[in-house]
Amino acid sequence: MKADELRQAILFHRVGASFADLEGCVAAIGEPLEHLVRTAVRQKPSKDNLFAAVTYDRSAWERVVQGVERWQRRPISGSPSAPTT
């Protein structure tokens, strides 16, 4: 699975089973995602490195991962554990 993702230039991060709002997550972490996209450069595969299809700014990827993880841990309105105001 990982080799296929690398061949297609897909960056992969697992999310929890309750993750259901992709649009909301993308909206919440839009700037880090846009920065990651701006830093990504498709590489030509070589015999020495068949799976390095894309290079990118690693710190940009880390900010996206942190944003996704924060999104998953956020309190959801209406849930019993969500703070009330």
C-alpha angles and dihedrals in degrees: 000000000000093000090051091050091050092049090054092044093243118155107212131204122169117232131199123271091251093057103121109143108074093158092053092047092050090049091050095050098032098127096051089046092050091049090051091051091050091053097047117105123182112232128209109244115242133193088257095051115023097165104046093100095152136024120202142167104280093207089055089054091049091053090052092049091049090049093051091048092049089049091054092049096047118116110256116223113249095022117123092243095049115109115249123223 
